Amino acid sequence: MADQIVDIGDGFWNIRGSFRVGGLLDIGTHCSLVRRRSGGFLLLDAYTLTGPTLERVRALTDGGRAIEAVLHLHPFHTVHVDAVAALFPDARHYGTERHHRKRDAVRWEREPIEHPDTHARFADDLELTVPPGVDFVPANEGLHFASVLAFHAASRTLHVDDTLTYVSVPLVGGLAFHPTLAKVLQKRPGAADELRAWAERLVARCADVDHLCTAHMRTLPPQGPGAMPIAAQVQRALDKIDGTLKAHPRRHG
Ligand SMILES: [Fe+2]
């Protein structure tokens, strides 16, 4: 399937790309281009742009020179990092502490993307938030729950990697928190309560969100006229993890 640019409007473009697991099944991946109030641009996440997609991004961004920073929001999404650093060598690159370790040829900004100081740096354009109560970079590299979520108020869009996933399968599908939650909840009292309180704030914040861009599965969650509001979809996702959060022991150790 060819790559696609979804023009959300108000300075937000979501690029739906290809990601093949084991070279076969295409589970898709994404990145987003955001126009800053200042007129510059940000790239959220990395994807190796090619052909018409790359041409369009270059046309929007003065040949790529107006892309001021690339924000890598998921610690385990590293496949396209080097290619994007090569495409946009003038941009500042912000990654998680794991990106710094795993892709050491990139000239990283010192402050990691998960740090509140980095969030403050982009606060004019984005609200960045990290789920608490979970391991951000677990030792088991298959546990992709945690990431940095990005709200773009100007376009009423939430860009999120695996923390929220969308599967377009009737009945069992829909929006859900990543199924590895139980394995990354920290083994300490209060961890599940912190995650729940954060997720409730997420639902409340989504009252002002009309567009939701999730990373994989190629298709975006239902949105727009006639679709269930994004906040209701996130609330439903929260309802689905209620049992996991309740089952998490309050005391460990
Ligand atoms: Fe992922």
Residues whose N, C-alpha, C, O or C-beta is under 5 A from the ligand:
A	BS01	LIG	D162
